[in-house]
Amino acid sequence: MPRDPYDVLGVSKSASADEVQKAYRKLSKKHHPDRNPGDKQADATYKEVQAAYEVLSDPQKKANYDRFGFAGPPGAGGFPGGGFPGGGNVNVDPKAAEELFQNLFAGGGPGGGGGFDLGDLFGGGRRTKSRARPRRAEPVESEVTIPFDVAARGGAVAIEVGGRRIDVKVPAGIDTGKKLRVPPEATGGPEVLLRVTVEPHPYFRRDGNDLFLDVPIGLPEAVLGTKVEVPTLDGARLEVKVPPGTSGGAKLRLRGRGVAGGDQYLVFKVVVPAGAVDDESRRLIEEFAGRNPQTPRANVPWR
């Protein structure tokens, strides 16, 4: 005989519908075949959980079970007093009894007790075939756009499936093109595969787990060196030292400040005054050039 459905789900007879559903989801997720490939015991438990939930989630089936147990109510295809045909005066409709056995004895759910021989029970020659395990629905693919910070640091995004709002956990470091799996237990329907697109950030650029930030500096700052304050992914602001003689395009690494353990790089952009300079400034720059001669294009490959 099947186990008591209350024992299977680990709930009391006074448990609310929400408590029954919560226990079912927890056990169904734990013993799901996708999480336990090749584990026959887990598969059997998963089927048992489905059967138990089918009884306790249906008010009519639950009421019948609470009053009559697995035997079912008299007059509805059950067996009063636990008797079987040939052992008492029982008038049972075979079709109704088959439905009763499938819904109560097997729980009526996926992976229930399977086929039984109605010919043996009712003396007829009719046999039912073993019930085939329901075919799992094909996954549904969809798309989801995730804010840059959530994708980088982890968190959750809300989606709607069949009119239901579901919070989907986002692992830290996920990137555009990856997929998030939402199991049937969460959707209440088929499995959903979400193809991820990460929104761009206003000023950070991402390459793998590394972040890049453009930092403008003036010509005197590039020549003489300076200190600048820069933002980081976690919201902190750091003061960093720009060494003297920093050229445009030079990078400074902030170790561990990137995505999921990656690094953050500051990319310096030297900004010169726009437009013409006054005569004295020009004289000073020319003097500077004479005192500090350079050949910046000496090693370019296109010379």
N, C-alpha and C positions, 0 to 999 in steps of 0.2 A: 504494500500500500504506500502511496506517496506520503512524504513528510508533511506535517502540519505547516500550512503556509505562513502562519505567524512565526513558527520556529525558523523557517527558511529565511525570512526577511529580518528576523531578530526584533520584532515589535510585539507589543502587547495587544490584546483584543480591544482595548480602549484607545488605541492609537488613532490619531486623526488622519484624514486623507493626505494631508501634507507630510506627516511623519512617515506614512507608508511609501509615498512617492520618493521621499528623500532617502529612505533605506534602500529602496529598489535601485535608484540611480547609483548609489555608492557601490552596491554589490554587483550590479550589471557592469559598471565600468571596471571594477576590480577583476572580474572573471571573464571579460569579453574575449572571444577567440582571437581577435587582432592583437591583444596584449599577451596572450598565452598560446602561441602557435604550437600545435602538437601536444598540448597538455590535455589529456582525455578527462582528467578529474575536473579541471577548470571548465571544460566544455560541458560536462555533466552538471556542474553546479550552476553554470550560466543558464542552462535550460530549465533547471529547477527554479531558479529565481524568476525567470519569465513566467513560468506556470503559476507560481505563487502570487505574483503581482496581478496576473490576469484575474484571479479569483478575488483578491482583496481590493482591487481598484474598481470593481463593478459592484455597486450597491446591492443589486439583486442576488448576484452570486455569493457575495459576502454574507448577506442575510441568510441564504439557504445553507451555506456552510456552517455558520455560527449555530444554526438551529438543528441541522440534520447531519453535519459532518459530510464525509465523502459519499454516503449512501444517497443523499439527495432527498428532496421532499416527497412524501407519499403522493401517488396520483400524478406525478410529473415525470414518470419514467424511472423512478427510483425503486429501491427494493426494501419495502417496509420490514422492519425487524431484521434486516440483514439477510433475508431469505433469497434464494436463487430459484429459478424455474425448476420444477420437479420437486421442490422441497416445500411447497405451500401454494395457496390459491392466489397467484399474482397475475393480473392481466396487464401486460406491458406491450406497448407499441414498439416494435423493433427500431423504427427510425428515430422515435423520440428517445429511446434508450441509448442509441448510438450517439446522438447529440449530447445527452447527459454525460455519458462516459467521457466524451472528448472535452466537454467544458468543465466538468468537475473533477473527474479522476485524473485527467491529463492537464487540467488547468486551462485548457482551451488556448494555450499560448504556444509560441514557437518552441519546438523541441520538447513538446509534452510527451506523455507516456506512450504515444504511438499507437500502432494497430493492435486490435484484439479480435478474437474470433467470435462474431455474432452467431455464426452457425452453431457453435458449441453452446452458447448461452440460451438460444431460443429454439434449438432443435431443427433449424432450417438448414438449407444448403448454401445460404448466402454468406459470403466472406467479404470482409473489407480489407483493402490493401493497407499496408503500413503507411502512415501519414508521412509524406516527404517533408523534409525541413524546408521552410519557406526560403525562397531565393532572396538573397540580400539585394536591396535596391542599389543601383549604380550611383556612385558619388555625383553630387551636383557641383559644378565648377562656377565660381563667381570671382569678382574682383573687389579689392578693398584698398583704399588709400589711407596711409598711416602717417601721422605727423612725424617730422624728422626726429624730434626729441624722444617720442615714444619708441620709435624704431631703434634709436641708438641706445637708450637707457633701459628699455623694457617697460611694460605696463599693460594696458588693456584698451581695446577699441570696441565700440558697440556696433552691432549689425542687426538687421532684421531678417528673419527667416520665417516665411509663412505667417507674417503678421506678429511674430514674437520678437522681442528685443533680447539679444544675447550678448553678453560681454565675452569677448575673445581675448585670451591671454597672448601677449606679444613678447617673445623672448628678446632679450637685449642683443643688439647687433644684427637683427634681421635686415635684409637689403632688398631692393627692387628685384623682382623676378622670382623670389622665393615663394613658397606656398605655406599657408597655415591650414591645419586640419581641424575641423569642428566635428566631433563624433556624433553619432545618432542620438546618444543619450542627452546631449545638450540641445540639439535642434528639435527633438521630438519627431523627426522624420529621417530622411536619408543623410548620409555623411556629406559634409560640405567642404570643398577644397577652395580656399581663398588665395588667388594670385595677388601678390603684394606689389603695390607701387608706393614708394616713399616720397613724401612731399619734399621739395627743395627747402633749404634753410636760407634765411635772409643774408647771412654772411659766411657761414661755414660751408666748405666743400668737403665731400667725403670720397676717399679712395680706399676701399676695403674697410679696415678698422682705423685708418688714419684720418685725421681732420686737418684741413688747411685753412688758414686765415690770412688774408691780405692785410698788411700793416703799412700804411703810408708814412714816410719820414721825409723831412726836408733835407736839402743839400747840406746845410751846416751840421745837422744831426748825423747824416751819413758819414761826414768827414770826421767830426769830432767825437761821435758817440753820444748816447743819451739814454734815458729810461722812459719806457712807455707802459701804459696800463692796458691789458688785453683781457677779453672775456674767455671763459672756458665753458665746456659742455655742461658742467654741473651747476652753472650759474655764478661761480666765483669769479673774481677779477684778480689778476696777478700783475705785479709790477716786474717787468723784465728789463735787463740791461742790453742795450744795443751797442755792440763793440765799435770803436772807432774804425773808419775805413770800410763800413758796410756798403756793398754795392747793391744795386737794384736786382732783385731775384734771389738774393741770399736768403737762406732758411735758418731758422733757429728752432730746435726741437724742445718741446715740453714733454718729457717722458711720462707715459701712462695717462695722459690727459685726453686720449682719443676715445674711440668706441670700443667697449668690451676689452679694455687693456691695451688698446692701440695708443699711438702717440698723436700729439697735436703739433703742427708745424706752423710757425709764423713766417710768412713770405713777405719780405720787405720790398716796398715800391718807393723808389726815390722820386720825390716830387720837386721840380724846379719852378722858380717864379714864372708866371705866365706873362707874355708880352716882353717889350724891350725894357732893359734896365737903364738906370741913369748913368751918366758918364763916370762918376766916381766908382760906382759898383763895377762897371765894366773894367775900369783900370785895375781895381783890386783883384778881380777874377783873372785878368790877364797876368797880373803879377803872381798870383797864386799858381797859375798854370806854368809860368816860367820857373818858379821855385820848386814845383813838383811835377816834372815832366812824366807823361804817360804815353804808352802805345797800346790802348785798349783793344785794338783790332789786330794785334800782332799774330795771334794764334787762331783766328777764325778760319774755318775750312774753305771758305769761298774766296779767299784772297788769291 
